[in-house]
Amino acid sequence: MALPKHMRLKGHRTFNYIHKNSRKYYGELMTFKVVRSNPKILLSHKIISTSNKFRFAIAISKKISKKAVERNKIRRIFQEWILTNIKKINNHKPYWLLVNLKCEDFCNDKNRLLEEFQSLMFKSRLIK
């Protein structure tokens, strides 16, 4: 299941904005950076109609796995969780989320990854 384009973050200015202005939530395996959306940044990407809704990006370093296949598999796990658990009512929240994975010793433990991801989503109040 592919992630809809209206939920992705893109552009170096977007990520610079997130790094400078975000509120951070730390877990054992990952960190969340949550910031109020800034639609003006996305104007250059011609994203206007949905730029003030919930969007996210998942950053997985090559330190996690040298293989892109493995990194993409982890990324798809998170994307699937978000698509099934973020309801239309939560999609109106004007926040951007950047997920950074920390360490590599969890790649085979999907349950542990998803548990922490879900707990950080609750902790950051992106879902209720």
Backbone atoms as SQL, in Angstrom:
CREATE TABLE atoms (id INTEGER PRIMARY KEY, chain TEXT, resi INTEGER, resn TEXT, atom TEXT, x REAL, y REAL, z REAL);
INSERT INTO atoms VALUES
  (1, 'A', 1, 'MET', 'N', 0.840, -1.166, 0.000),
  (2, 'A', 1, 'MET', 'CA', 0.000, 0.000, 0.000),
  (3, 'A', 1, 'MET', 'C', 0.892, 1.238, 0.000),
  (4, 'A', 2, 'ALA', 'N', 0.784, 2.036, -1.052),
  (5, 'A', 2, 'ALA', 'CA', 1.616, 3.227, -1.184),
  (6, 'A', 2, 'ALA', 'C', 1.049, 4.368, -0.348),
  (7, 'A', 3, 'LEU', 'N', 1.943, 5.182, 0.131),
  (8, 'A', 3, 'LEU', 'CA', 1.549, 6.333, 0.926),
  (9, 'A', 3, 'LEU', 'C', 1.005, 7.423, 0.012),
  (10, 'A', 4, 'PRO', 'N', -0.143, 7.994, 0.331),
  (11, 'A', 4, 'PRO', 'CA', -0.683, 9.070, -0.503),
  (12, 'A', 4, 'PRO', 'C', 0.257, 10.274, -0.520),
  (13, 'A', 5, 'LYS', 'N', 0.344, 10.931, -1.658),
  (14, 'A', 5, 'LYS', 'CA', 1.241, 12.078, -1.792),
  (15, 'A', 5, 'LYS', 'C', 0.883, 13.206, -0.845),
  (16, 'A', 6, 'HIS', 'N', -0.399, 13.314, -0.499),
  (17, 'A', 6, 'HIS', 'CA', -0.813, 14.421, 0.359),
  (18, 'A', 6, 'HIS', 'C', -0.368, 14.246, 1.808),
  (19, 'A', 7, 'MET', 'N', 0.298, 13.143, 2.140),
  (20, 'A', 7, 'MET', 'CA', 0.773, 12.948, 3.512),
  (21, 'A', 7, 'MET', 'C', 2.291, 13.036, 3.623),
  (22, 'A', 8, 'ARG', 'N', 2.992, 13.125, 2.504),
  (23, 'A', 8, 'ARG', 'CA', 4.454, 13.149, 2.530),
  (24, 'A', 8, 'ARG', 'C', 4.996, 14.549, 2.738),
  (25, 'A', 9, 'LEU', 'N', 6.140, 14.600, 3.373),
  (26, 'A', 9, 'LEU', 'CA', 6.888, 15.844, 3.494),
  (27, 'A', 9, 'LEU', 'C', 8.023, 15.811, 2.493),
  (28, 'A', 10, 'LYS', 'N', 8.330, 16.959, 1.906),
  (29, 'A', 10, 'LYS', 'CA', 9.473, 16.992, 1.009),
  (30, 'A', 10, 'LYS', 'C', 10.082, 18.377, 0.967),
  (31, 'A', 11, 'GLY', 'N', 11.327, 18.424, 0.559),
  (32, 'A', 11, 'GLY', 'CA', 12.037, 19.682, 0.420),
  (33, 'A', 11, 'GLY', 'C', 12.949, 19.981, 1.590),
  (34, 'A', 12, 'HIS', 'N', 14.139, 20.472, 1.269),
  (35, 'A', 12, 'HIS', 'CA', 15.115, 20.738, 2.335),
  (36, 'A', 12, 'HIS', 'C', 14.650, 21.853, 3.264),
  (37, 'A', 13, 'ARG', 'N', 13.897, 22.828, 2.770),
  (38, 'A', 13, 'ARG', 'CA', 13.401, 23.899, 3.640),
  (39, 'A', 13, 'ARG', 'C', 12.404, 23.349, 4.662),
  (40, 'A', 14, 'THR', 'N', 11.622, 22.373, 4.252),
  (41, 'A', 14, 'THR', 'CA', 10.672, 21.743, 5.173),
  (42, 'A', 14, 'THR', 'C', 11.417, 21.076, 6.316),
  (43, 'A', 15, 'PHE', 'N', 12.464, 20.321, 5.991),
  (44, 'A', 15, 'PHE', 'CA', 13.208, 19.605, 7.024),
  (45, 'A', 15, 'PHE', 'C', 14.015, 20.557, 7.888),
  (46, 'A', 16, 'ASN', 'N', 14.554, 21.626, 7.306),
  (47, 'A', 16, 'ASN', 'CA', 15.238, 22.631, 8.122),
  (48, 'A', 16, 'ASN', 'C', 14.275, 23.257, 9.125),
  (49, 'A', 17, 'TYR', 'N', 13.067, 23.553, 8.676),
  (50, 'A', 17, 'TYR', 'CA', 12.037, 24.113, 9.549),
  (51, 'A', 17, 'TYR', 'C', 11.714, 23.144, 10.692),
  (52, 'A', 18, 'ILE', 'N', 11.583, 21.870, 10.366),
  (53, 'A', 18, 'ILE', 'CA', 11.274, 20.865, 11.391),
  (54, 'A', 18, 'ILE', 'C', 12.408, 20.764, 12.407),
  (55, 'A', 19, 'HIS', 'N', 13.653, 20.703, 11.932),
  (56, 'A', 19, 'HIS', 'CA', 14.794, 20.567, 12.849),
  (57, 'A', 19, 'HIS', 'C', 14.915, 21.776, 13.781),
  (58, 'A', 20, 'LYS', 'N', 14.627, 22.960, 13.284),
  (59, 'A', 20, 'LYS', 'CA', 14.794, 24.162, 14.099),
  (60, 'A', 20, 'LYS', 'C', 13.638, 24.415, 15.064),
  (61, 'A', 21, 'ASN', 'N', 12.414, 24.055, 14.670),
  (62, 'A', 21, 'ASN', 'CA', 11.240, 24.476, 15.428),
  (63, 'A', 21, 'ASN', 'C', 10.469, 23.359, 16.118),
  (64, 'A', 22, 'SER', 'N', 10.947, 22.155, 16.046),
  (65, 'A', 22, 'SER', 'CA', 10.142, 21.019, 16.495),
  (66, 'A', 22, 'SER', 'C', 10.219, 20.792, 18.001),
  (67, 'A', 23, 'ARG', 'N', 9.211, 20.095, 18.459),
  (68, 'A', 23, 'ARG', 'CA', 9.200, 19.568, 19.821),
  (69, 'A', 23, 'ARG', 'C', 9.610, 18.105, 19.704),
  (70, 'A', 24, 'LYS', 'N', 10.535, 17.667, 20.538),
  (71, 'A', 24, 'LYS', 'CA', 11.101, 16.322, 20.392),
  (72, 'A', 24, 'LYS', 'C', 10.542, 15.373, 21.444),
  (73, 'A', 25, 'TYR', 'N', 10.313, 14.133, 20.975),
  (74, 'A', 25, 'TYR', 'CA', 9.866, 13.066, 21.855),
  (75, 'A', 25, 'TYR', 'C', 10.827, 11.902, 21.646),
  (76, 'A', 26, 'TYR', 'N', 11.425, 11.441, 22.744),
  (77, 'A', 26, 'TYR', 'CA', 12.459, 10.423, 22.643),
  (78, 'A', 26, 'TYR', 'C', 11.965, 9.071, 23.102),
  (79, 'A', 27, 'GLY', 'N', 12.292, 8.064, 22.316),
  (80, 'A', 27, 'GLY', 'CA', 12.034, 6.690, 22.690),
  (81, 'A', 27, 'GLY', 'C', 13.345, 5.937, 22.679),
  (82, 'A', 28, 'GLU', 'N', 13.283, 4.684, 23.011),
  (83, 'A', 28, 'GLU', 'CA', 14.489, 3.856, 23.033),
  (84, 'A', 28, 'GLU', 'C', 15.015, 3.608, 21.615),
  (85, 'A', 29, 'LEU', 'N', 14.101, 3.439, 20.667),
  (86, 'A', 29, 'LEU', 'CA', 14.479, 3.080, 19.303),
  (87, 'A', 29, 'LEU', 'C', 14.390, 4.228, 18.306),
  (88, 'A', 30, 'MET', 'N', 13.633, 5.266, 18.639),
  (89, 'A', 30, 'MET', 'CA', 13.407, 6.334, 17.661),
  (90, 'A', 30, 'MET', 'C', 13.118, 7.648, 18.355),
  (91, 'A', 31, 'THR', 'N', 13.204, 8.722, 17.595),
  (92, 'A', 31, 'THR', 'CA', 12.813, 10.039, 18.070),
  (93, 'A', 31, 'THR', 'C', 11.761, 10.605, 17.133),
  (94, 'A', 32, 'PHE', 'N', 10.860, 11.373, 17.710),
  (95, 'A', 32, 'PHE', 'CA', 9.829, 12.075, 16.951),
  (96, 'A', 32, 'PHE', 'C', 10.148, 13.557, 17.024),
  (97, 'A', 33, 'LYS', 'N', 10.022, 14.238, 15.906),
  (98, 'A', 33, 'LYS', 'CA', 10.089, 15.691, 15.882),
  (99, 'A', 33, 'LYS', 'C', 8.753, 16.163, 15.334),
  (100, 'A', 34, 'VAL', 'N', 8.015, 16.862, 16.159),
  (101, 'A', 34, 'VAL', 'CA', 6.671, 17.314, 15.803),
  (102, 'A', 34, 'VAL', 'C', 6.664, 18.835, 15.786),
  (103, 'A', 35, 'VAL', 'N', 6.094, 19.385, 14.732),
  (104, 'A', 35, 'VAL', 'CA', 6.033, 20.834, 14.580),
  (105, 'A', 35, 'VAL', 'C', 4.703, 21.218, 13.941),
  (106, 'A', 36, 'ARG', 'N', 4.237, 22.395, 14.269),
  (107, 'A', 36, 'ARG', 'CA', 3.022, 22.910, 13.638),
  (108, 'A', 36, 'ARG', 'C', 3.327, 23.154, 12.167),
  (109, 'A', 37, 'SER', 'N', 2.395, 22.810, 11.309),
  (110, 'A', 37, 'SER', 'CA', 2.653, 22.912, 9.872),
  (111, 'A', 37, 'SER', 'C', 2.846, 24.368, 9.444),
  (112, 'A', 38, 'ASN', 'N', 3.598, 24.543, 8.392),
  (113, 'A', 38, 'ASN', 'CA', 3.860, 25.853, 7.800),
  (114, 'A', 38, 'ASN', 'C', 3.647, 25.727, 6.295),
  (115, 'A', 39, 'PRO', 'N', 2.414, 25.930, 5.839),
  (116, 'A', 39, 'PRO', 'CA', 2.083, 25.708, 4.426),
  (117, 'A', 39, 'PRO', 'C', 2.876, 26.568, 3.449),
  (118, 'A', 40, 'LYS', 'N', 3.393, 27.707, 3.902),
  (119, 'A', 40, 'LYS', 'CA', 4.149, 28.587, 3.005),
  (120, 'A', 40, 'LYS', 'C', 5.386, 27.886, 2.440),
  (121, 'A', 41, 'ILE', 'N', 5.961, 26.988, 3.223),
  (122, 'A', 41, 'ILE', 'CA', 7.168, 26.281, 2.790),
  (123, 'A', 41, 'ILE', 'C', 6.861, 25.380, 1.606),
  (124, 'A', 42, 'LEU', 'N', 5.676, 24.781, 1.582),
  (125, 'A', 42, 'LEU', 'CA', 5.333, 23.826, 0.526),
  (126, 'A', 42, 'LEU', 'C', 4.804, 24.476, -0.749),
  (127, 'A', 43, 'LEU', 'N', 4.666, 25.792, -0.771),
  (128, 'A', 43, 'LEU', 'CA', 4.154, 26.451, -1.976),
  (129, 'A', 43, 'LEU', 'C', 5.024, 26.197, -3.196),
  (130, 'A', 44, 'SER', 'N', 6.333, 26.114, -2.998),
  (131, 'A', 44, 'SER', 'CA', 7.230, 25.881, -4.135),
  (132, 'A', 44, 'SER', 'C', 7.048, 24.500, -4.742),
  (133, 'A', 45, 'HIS', 'N', 6.453, 23.570, -3.977),
  (134, 'A', 45, 'HIS', 'CA', 6.186, 22.224, -4.489),
  (135, 'A', 45, 'HIS', 'C', 4.773, 22.113, -5.049),
  (136, 'A', 46, 'LYS', 'N', 4.109, 23.272, -5.155),
  (137, 'A', 46, 'LYS', 'CA', 2.741, 23.330, -5.689),
  (138, 'A', 46, 'LYS', 'C', 1.769, 22.452, -4.906),
  (139, 'A', 47, 'ILE', 'N', 1.987, 22.383, -3.600),
  (140, 'A', 47, 'ILE', 'CA', 1.094, 21.654, -2.702),
  (141, 'A', 47, 'ILE', 'C', 0.330, 22.717, -1.922),
  (142, 'A', 48, 'ILE', 'N', -0.898, 22.948, -2.312),
  (143, 'A', 48, 'ILE', 'CA', -1.640, 24.042, -1.703),
  (144, 'A', 48, 'ILE', 'C', -2.846, 23.538, -0.910),
  (145, 'A', 49, 'SER', 'N', -3.663, 22.715, -1.529),
  (146, 'A', 49, 'SER', 'CA', -4.944, 22.352, -0.931),
  (147, 'A', 49, 'SER', 'C', -4.828, 21.563, 0.361),
  (148, 'A', 50, 'THR', 'N', -3.824, 20.719, 0.491),
  (149, 'A', 50, 'THR', 'CA', -3.714, 19.875, 1.689),
  (150, 'A', 50, 'THR', 'C', -2.476, 20.191, 2.511),
  (151, 'A', 51, 'SER', 'N', -1.874, 21.342, 2.294),
  (152, 'A', 51, 'SER', 'CA', -0.597, 21.626, 2.953),
  (153, 'A', 51, 'SER', 'C', -0.731, 21.888, 4.443),
  (154, 'A', 52, 'ASN', 'N', -1.945, 22.138, 4.936),
  (155, 'A', 52, 'ASN', 'CA', -2.113, 22.430, 6.356),
  (156, 'A', 52, 'ASN', 'C', -2.600, 21.215, 7.136),
  (157, 'A', 53, 'LYS', 'N', -2.548, 20.041, 6.561),
  (158, 'A', 53, 'LYS', 'CA', -2.995, 18.822, 7.232),
  (159, 'A', 53, 'LYS', 'C', -1.797, 18.048, 7.778),
  (160, 'A', 54, 'PHE', 'N', -2.096, 16.940, 8.436),
  (161, 'A', 54, 'PHE', 'CA', -1.052, 16.087, 9.002),
  (162, 'A', 54, 'PHE', 'C', -0.192, 15.498, 7.889),
  (163, 'A', 55, 'ARG', 'N', 1.112, 15.648, 8.028),
  (164, 'A', 55, 'ARG', 'CA', 2.083, 15.079, 7.089),
  (165, 'A', 55, 'ARG', 'C', 3.228, 14.493, 7.894),
  (166, 'A', 56, 'PHE', 'N', 3.943, 13.552, 7.293),
  (167, 'A', 56, 'PHE', 'CA', 5.054, 12.953, 8.025),
  (168, 'A', 56, 'PHE', 'C', 6.135, 12.456, 7.072),
  (169, 'A', 57, 'ALA', 'N', 7.307, 12.241, 7.644),
  (170, 'A', 57, 'ALA', 'CA', 8.441, 11.659, 6.928),
  (171, 'A', 57, 'ALA', 'C', 9.138, 10.700, 7.882),
  (172, 'A', 58, 'ILE', 'N', 9.715, 9.664, 7.311),
  (173, 'A', 58, 'ILE', 'CA', 10.435, 8.670, 8.101),
  (174, 'A', 58, 'ILE', 'C', 11.862, 8.631, 7.587),
  (175, 'A', 59, 'ALA', 'N', 12.806, 8.982, 8.444),
  (176, 'A', 59, 'ALA', 'CA', 14.216, 9.006, 8.067),
  (177, 'A', 59, 'ALA', 'C', 14.907, 7.791, 8.675),
  (178, 'A', 60, 'ILE', 'N', 15.487, 6.981, 7.798),
  (179, 'A', 60, 'ILE', 'CA', 16.193, 5.785, 8.253),
  (180, 'A', 60, 'ILE', 'C', 17.610, 5.849, 7.693),
  (181, 'A', 61, 'SER', 'N', 18.569, 5.948, 8.564),
  (182, 'A', 61, 'SER', 'CA', 19.961, 6.089, 8.174),
  (183, 'A', 61, 'SER', 'C', 20.540, 4.783, 7.633),
  (184, 'A', 62, 'LYS', 'N', 21.594, 4.909, 6.862),
  (185, 'A', 62, 'LYS', 'CA', 22.303, 3.718, 6.392),
  (186, 'A', 62, 'LYS', 'C', 22.980, 2.988, 7.541),
  (187, 'A', 63, 'LYS', 'N', 23.115, 3.654, 8.687),
  (188, 'A', 63, 'LYS', 'CA', 23.667, 2.983, 9.864),
  (189, 'A', 63, 'LYS', 'C', 22.717, 1.900, 10.363),
  (190, 'A', 64, 'ILE', 'N', 21.422, 2.075, 10.099),
  (191, 'A', 64, 'ILE', 'CA', 20.428, 1.070, 10.495),
  (192, 'A', 64, 'ILE', 'C', 20.633, -0.193, 9.676),
  (193, 'A', 65, 'SER', 'N', 20.712, 0.001, 8.354),
  (194, 'A', 65, 'SER', 'CA', 20.965, -1.120, 7.457),
  (195, 'A', 65, 'SER', 'C', 21.573, -0.571, 6.172),
  (196, 'A', 66, 'LYS', 'N', 22.579, -1.231, 5.687),
  (197, 'A', 66, 'LYS', 'CA', 23.199, -0.796, 4.429),
  (198, 'A', 66, 'LYS', 'C', 22.292, -1.079, 3.241),
  (199, 'A', 67, 'LYS', 'N', 21.378, -2.026, 3.417),
  (200, 'A', 67, 'LYS', 'CA', 20.510, -2.435, 2.313),
  (201, 'A', 67, 'LYS', 'C', 19.255, -1.561, 2.269),
  (202, 'A', 68, 'ALA', 'N', 19.018, -0.961, 1.106),
  (203, 'A', 68, 'ALA', 'CA', 17.826, -0.131, 0.920),
  (204, 'A', 68, 'ALA', 'C', 16.554, -0.957, 1.076),
  (205, 'A', 69, 'VAL', 'N', 16.626, -2.229, 0.713),
  (206, 'A', 69, 'VAL', 'CA', 15.463, -3.109, 0.838),
  (207, 'A', 69, 'VAL', 'C', 15.013, -3.192, 2.292),
  (208, 'A', 70, 'GLU', 'N', 15.960, -3.342, 3.196),
  (209, 'A', 70, 'GLU', 'CA', 15.640, -3.417, 4.625),
  (210, 'A', 70, 'GLU', 'C', 15.081, -2.097, 5.147),
  (211, 'A', 71, 'ARG', 'N', 15.696, -0.978, 4.743),
  (212, 'A', 71, 'ARG', 'CA', 15.218, 0.332, 5.185),
  (213, 'A', 71, 'ARG', 'C', 13.807, 0.598, 4.659),
  (214, 'A', 72, 'ASN', 'N', 13.555, 0.232, 3.429),
  (215, 'A', 72, 'ASN', 'CA', 12.220, 0.432, 2.853),
  (216, 'A', 72, 'ASN', 'C', 11.174, -0.446, 3.525),
  (217, 'A', 73, 'LYS', 'N', 11.577, -1.638, 3.933),
  (218, 'A', 73, 'LYS', 'CA', 10.652, -2.534, 4.632),
  (219, 'A', 73, 'LYS', 'C', 10.222, -1.910, 5.961),
  (220, 'A', 74, 'ILE', 'N', 11.174, -1.355, 6.691),
  (221, 'A', 74, 'ILE', 'CA', 10.867, -0.686, 7.959),
  (222, 'A', 74, 'ILE', 'C', 9.981, 0.526, 7.706),
  (223, 'A', 75, 'ARG', 'N', 10.296, 1.294, 6.676),
  (224, 'A', 75, 'ARG', 'CA', 9.501, 2.477, 6.334),
  (225, 'A', 75, 'ARG', 'C', 8.055, 2.085, 6.013),
  (226, 'A', 76, 'ARG', 'N', 7.885, 1.001, 5.276),
  (227, 'A', 76, 'ARG', 'CA', 6.539, 0.543, 4.916),
  (228, 'A', 76, 'ARG', 'C', 5.741, 0.087, 6.133),
  (229, 'A', 77, 'ILE', 'N', 6.410, -0.477, 7.117),
  (230, 'A', 77, 'ILE', 'CA', 5.729, -0.889, 8.356),
  (231, 'A', 77, 'ILE', 'C', 5.093, 0.335, 9.023),
  (232, 'A', 78, 'PHE', 'N', 5.853, 1.428, 9.127),
  (233, 'A', 78, 'PHE', 'CA', 5.331, 2.650, 9.738),
  (234, 'A', 78, 'PHE', 'C', 4.230, 3.271, 8.887),
  (235, 'A', 79, 'GLN', 'N', 4.430, 3.294, 7.593),
  (236, 'A', 79, 'GLN', 'CA', 3.432, 3.882, 6.703),
  (237, 'A', 79, 'GLN', 'C', 2.109, 3.129, 6.779),
  (238, 'A', 80, 'GLU', 'N', 2.201, 1.826, 6.830),
  (239, 'A', 80, 'GLU', 'CA', 0.990, 1.013, 6.932),
  (240, 'A', 80, 'GLU', 'C', 0.273, 1.289, 8.254),
  (241, 'A', 81, 'TRP', 'N', 1.033, 1.398, 9.338),
  (242, 'A', 81, 'TRP', 'CA', 0.429, 1.683, 10.630),
  (243, 'A', 81, 'TRP', 'C', -0.280, 3.029, 10.598),
  (244, 'A', 82, 'ILE', 'N', 0.362, 4.019, 10.043),
  (245, 'A', 82, 'ILE', 'CA', -0.239, 5.355, 9.986),
  (246, 'A', 82, 'ILE', 'C', -1.495, 5.351, 9.129),
  (247, 'A', 83, 'LEU', 'N', -1.441, 4.701, 7.980),
  (248, 'A', 83, 'LEU', 'CA', -2.615, 4.674, 7.103),
  (249, 'A', 83, 'LEU', 'C', -3.798, 3.950, 7.733),
  (250, 'A', 84, 'THR', 'N', -3.536, 2.946, 8.547),
  (251, 'A', 84, 'THR', 'CA', -4.644, 2.224, 9.169),
  (252, 'A', 84, 'THR', 'C', -5.124, 2.885, 10.452),
  (253, 'A', 85, 'ASN', 'N', -4.268, 3.627, 11.134),
  (254, 'A', 85, 'ASN', 'CA', -4.637, 4.181, 12.433),
  (255, 'A', 85, 'ASN', 'C', -4.928, 5.680, 12.452),
  (256, 'A', 86, 'ILE', 'N', -4.453, 6.402, 11.477),
  (257, 'A', 86, 'ILE', 'CA', -4.783, 7.824, 11.398),
  (258, 'A', 86, 'ILE', 'C', -6.096, 7.922, 10.642),
  (259, 'A', 87, 'LYS', 'N', -7.107, 8.282, 11.353),
  (260, 'A', 87, 'LYS', 'CA', -8.427, 8.386, 10.743),
  (261, 'A', 87, 'LYS', 'C', -8.564, 9.748, 10.084),
  (262, 'A', 88, 'LYS', 'N', -9.575, 9.884, 9.303),
  (263, 'A', 88, 'LYS', 'CA', -9.844, 11.168, 8.642),
  (264, 'A', 88, 'LYS', 'C', -9.966, 12.289, 9.669),
  (265, 'A', 89, 'ILE', 'N', -10.526, 11.976, 10.831),
  (266, 'A', 89, 'ILE', 'CA', -10.694, 13.028, 11.841),
  (267, 'A', 89, 'ILE', 'C', -9.353, 13.503, 12.388),
  (268, 'A', 90, 'ASN', 'N', -8.353, 12.641, 12.419),
  (269, 'A', 90, 'ASN', 'CA', -7.026, 13.050, 12.891),
  (270, 'A', 90, 'ASN', 'C', -6.209, 13.690, 11.780),
  (271, 'A', 91, 'ASN', 'N', -6.624, 13.507, 10.537),
  (272, 'A', 91, 'ASN', 'CA', -5.863, 14.037, 9.412),
  (273, 'A', 91, 'ASN', 'C', -5.963, 15.562, 9.334),
  (274, 'A', 92, 'HIS', 'N', -6.894, 16.155, 10.046),
  (275, 'A', 92, 'HIS', 'CA', -7.029, 17.604, 10.001),
  (276, 'A', 92, 'HIS', 'C', -6.009, 18.309, 10.881),
  (277, 'A', 93, 'LYS', 'N', -5.341, 17.566, 11.746),
  (278, 'A', 93, 'LYS', 'CA', -4.390, 18.189, 12.661),
  (279, 'A', 93, 'LYS', 'C', -3.242, 18.806, 11.873),
  (280, 'A', 94, 'PRO', 'N', -3.000, 20.079, 12.072),
  (281, 'A', 94, 'PRO', 'CA', -1.972, 20.760, 11.276),
  (282, 'A', 94, 'PRO', 'C', -0.564, 20.566, 11.840),
  (283, 'A', 95, 'TYR', 'N', -0.110, 19.319, 11.847),
  (284, 'A', 95, 'TYR', 'CA', 1.225, 19.029, 12.358),
  (285, 'A', 95, 'TYR', 'C', 2.024, 18.257, 11.331),
  (286, 'A', 96, 'TRP', 'N', 3.333, 18.457, 11.402),
  (287, 'A', 96, 'TRP', 'CA', 4.268, 17.674, 10.597),
  (288, 'A', 96, 'TRP', 'C', 5.091, 16.830, 11.550),
  (289, 'A', 97, 'LEU', 'N', 5.362, 15.602, 11.151),
  (290, 'A', 97, 'LEU', 'CA', 6.093, 14.649, 11.986),
  (291, 'A', 97, 'LEU', 'C', 7.293, 14.114, 11.226),
  (292, 'A', 98, 'LEU', 'N', 8.443, 14.115, 11.873),
  (293, 'A', 98, 'LEU', 'CA', 9.641, 13.488, 11.344),
  (294, 'A', 98, 'LEU', 'C', 10.054, 12.396, 12.320),
  (295, 'A', 99, 'VAL', 'N', 10.155, 11.173, 11.829),
  (296, 'A', 99, 'VAL', 'CA', 10.548, 10.023, 12.643),
  (297, 'A', 99, 'VAL', 'C', 11.984, 9.670, 12.276),
  (298, 'A', 100, 'ASN', 'N', 12.868, 9.628, 13.262),
  (299, 'A', 100, 'ASN', 'CA', 14.261, 9.222, 13.071),
  (300, 'A', 100, 'ASN', 'C', 14.518, 7.961, 13.871),
  (301, 'A', 101, 'LEU', 'N', 14.999, 6.931, 13.208),
  (302, 'A', 101, 'LEU', 'CA', 15.346, 5.704, 13.917),
  (303, 'A', 101, 'LEU', 'C', 16.750, 5.833, 14.483),
  (304, 'A', 102, 'LYS', 'N', 16.964, 5.250, 15.676),
  (305, 'A', 102, 'LYS', 'CA', 18.232, 5.424, 16.389),
  (306, 'A', 102, 'LYS', 'C', 19.235, 4.310, 16.164),
  (307, 'A', 103, 'CYS', 'N', 18.815, 3.079, 16.398),
  (308, 'A', 103, 'CYS', 'CA', 19.792, 1.995, 16.420),
  (309, 'A', 103, 'CYS', 'C', 19.356, 0.863, 15.508),
  (310, 'A', 104, 'GLU', 'N', 20.237, -0.093, 15.325),
  (311, 'A', 104, 'GLU', 'CA', 19.997, -1.136, 14.335),
  (312, 'A', 104, 'GLU', 'C', 19.621, -2.491, 14.911),
  (313, 'A', 105, 'ASP', 'N', 19.575, -2.652, 16.207),
  (314, 'A', 105, 'ASP', 'CA', 19.384, -3.973, 16.792),
  (315, 'A', 105, 'ASP', 'C', 17.920, -4.424, 16.845),
  (316, 'A', 106, 'PHE', 'N', 17.015, -3.707, 16.188),
  (317, 'A', 106, 'PHE', 'CA', 15.599, -4.030, 16.271),
  (318, 'A', 106, 'PHE', 'C', 15.000, -4.444, 14.947),
  (319, 'A', 107, 'CYS', 'N', 15.772, -4.485, 13.898),
  (320, 'A', 107, 'CYS', 'CA', 15.248, -4.660, 12.547),
  (321, 'A', 107, 'CYS', 'C', 14.310, -5.851, 12.403),
  (322, 'A', 108, 'ASN', 'N', 14.558, -6.919, 13.143),
  (323, 'A', 108, 'ASN', 'CA', 13.716, -8.099, 13.013),
  (324, 'A', 108, 'ASN', 'C', 12.553, -8.106, 13.999),
  (325, 'A', 109, 'ASP', 'N', 12.491, -7.148, 14.884),
  (326, 'A', 109, 'ASP', 'CA', 11.456, -7.121, 15.910),
  (327, 'A', 109, 'ASP', 'C', 10.383, -6.086, 15.552),
  (328, 'A', 110, 'LYS', 'N', 9.500, -6.472, 14.669),
  (329, 'A', 110, 'LYS', 'CA', 8.442, -5.583, 14.178),
  (330, 'A', 110, 'LYS', 'C', 7.522, -5.145, 15.313),
  (331, 'A', 111, 'ASN', 'N', 7.191, -6.050, 16.225),
  (332, 'A', 111, 'ASN', 'CA', 6.285, -5.717, 17.326),
  (333, 'A', 111, 'ASN', 'C', 6.874, -4.651, 18.243),
  (334, 'A', 112, 'ARG', 'N', 8.143, -4.796, 18.554),
  (335, 'A', 112, 'ARG', 'CA', 8.799, -3.815, 19.426),
  (336, 'A', 112, 'ARG', 'C', 8.827, -2.435, 18.764),
  (337, 'A', 113, 'LEU', 'N', 9.104, -2.425, 17.467),
  (338, 'A', 113, 'LEU', 'CA', 9.118, -1.176, 16.710),
  (339, 'A', 113, 'LEU', 'C', 7.752, -0.502, 16.747),
  (340, 'A', 114, 'LEU', 'N', 6.718, -1.276, 16.453),
  (341, 'A', 114, 'LEU', 'CA', 5.372, -0.714, 16.387),
  (342, 'A', 114, 'LEU', 'C', 4.862, -0.281, 17.760),
  (343, 'A', 115, 'GLU', 'N', 5.227, -1.011, 18.812),
  (344, 'A', 115, 'GLU', 'CA', 4.820, -0.616, 20.168),
  (345, 'A', 115, 'GLU', 'C', 5.382, 0.746, 20.529),
  (346, 'A', 116, 'GLU', 'N', 6.661, 0.936, 20.258),
  (347, 'A', 116, 'GLU', 'CA', 7.263, 2.226, 20.588),
  (348, 'A', 116, 'GLU', 'C', 6.716, 3.329, 19.697),
  (349, 'A', 117, 'PHE', 'N', 6.513, 3.023, 18.424),
  (350, 'A', 117, 'PHE', 'CA', 5.955, 4.006, 17.499),
  (351, 'A', 117, 'PHE', 'C', 4.582, 4.468, 17.989),
  (352, 'A', 118, 'GLN', 'N', 3.744, 3.510, 18.377),
  (353, 'A', 118, 'GLN', 'CA', 2.410, 3.837, 18.852),
  (354, 'A', 118, 'GLN', 'C', 2.467, 4.630, 20.153),
  (355, 'A', 119, 'SER', 'N', 3.329, 4.246, 21.069),
  (356, 'A', 119, 'SER', 'CA', 3.415, 4.971, 22.337),
  (357, 'A', 119, 'SER', 'C', 3.883, 6.411, 22.114),
  (358, 'A', 120, 'LEU', 'N', 4.805, 6.626, 21.175),
  (359, 'A', 120, 'LEU', 'CA', 5.254, 7.991, 20.883),
  (360, 'A', 120, 'LEU', 'C', 4.165, 8.792, 20.164),
  (361, 'A', 121, 'MET', 'N', 3.334, 8.130, 19.375),
  (362, 'A', 121, 'MET', 'CA', 2.216, 8.826, 18.727),
  (363, 'A', 121, 'MET', 'C', 1.226, 9.322, 19.786),
  (364, 'A', 122, 'PHE', 'N', 0.974, 8.509, 20.815),
  (365, 'A', 122, 'PHE', 'CA', 0.101, 8.928, 21.908),
  (366, 'A', 122, 'PHE', 'C', 0.760, 10.018, 22.744),
  (367, 'A', 123, 'LYS', 'N', 2.041, 9.830, 23.050),
  (368, 'A', 123, 'LYS', 'CA', 2.781, 10.783, 23.878),
  (369, 'A', 123, 'LYS', 'C', 2.820, 12.164, 23.224),
  (370, 'A', 124, 'SER', 'N', 2.954, 12.192, 21.909),
  (371, 'A', 124, 'SER', 'CA', 3.013, 13.463, 21.181),
  (372, 'A', 124, 'SER', 'C', 1.624, 14.016, 20.880),
  (373, 'A', 125, 'ARG', 'N', 0.603, 13.283, 21.270),
  (374, 'A', 125, 'ARG', 'CA', -0.809, 13.658, 21.094),
  (375, 'A', 125, 'ARG', 'C', -1.216, 13.793, 19.627),
  (376, 'A', 126, 'LEU', 'N', -0.561, 13.060, 18.764),
  (377, 'A', 126, 'LEU', 'CA', -0.975, 13.061, 17.359),
  (378, 'A', 126, 'LEU', 'C', -2.177, 12.160, 17.143),
  (379, 'A', 127, 'ILE', 'N', -2.348, 11.187, 18.038),
  (380, 'A', 127, 'ILE', 'CA', -3.557, 10.386, 18.054),
  (381, 'A', 127, 'ILE', 'C', -4.060, 10.297, 19.492),
  (382, 'A', 128, 'LYS', 'N', -5.328, 9.986, 19.637),
  (383, 'A', 128, 'LYS', 'CA', -5.919, 9.915, 20.976),
  (384, 'A', 128, 'LYS', 'C', -6.385, 8.527, 21.273);
